Amino acid sequence: MRKKLLLIPLALLLAISLVAIGCPTPPPTTTAPTLAPYVIGVSPDLTGQAANIGIAEKRVYLMKTEEIIAAGGVNGRQLELIIYDAESDPAKAVLNTKKLIDVGKVIACTGYSSTGTTLACVETATTGKTVLFSLASSEKIWIPTEEWVFNTTPCQKDASTPILVDNLLQRGCTKMPTYIMIPHMDRQGRKPLIGPVSKRE
């Protein structure tokens, strides 16, 4: 959980950098113009089954945004977050994404707490030609590759799970219990264990 939260600033900075690269700082003038802020949409699960993840994610987004603003913003612009609760519901996440793109005019959407809410919003982000950064780790997010969709969390079956399994084997363990705290993530929670465990049997 802590490692996942550490990746949230990366998602925020990536969203900003896509625009910052294409929008160089304007030359100085006698009267500096007031530039509109970069607006970023965030749709975490603040209620429902994944609220324990989404609430923590929201806090990190707010904290890092304050730090960036205090440091002078990006290209002379401030940051503005529009945050909507996805309610741990893919359908709600889609509605949020449409509103963020069509009404909020965001430069990027991020904060998607789960694979389900992420995948549900892929078509909306692609149609709206708006970058979507997910915080979920399923490989379904990037396989097949989508032009406007990215994630910042390594796939568990390739990253943390092999290390965990090897460590248990070195300790002489032959059985490993699993405990999934969020019911709707049960299948996704077990899947990353299957490959690494089967390769070591």
Beta strands, then each sheet from edge to edge (+ up, - down):
strand 1: 38-42
strand 2: 79-83
strand 3: 108-112
strand 4: 131-134
strand 5: 149-151
sheet 1: 2+ 1+ 3+ 4+ 5+
end
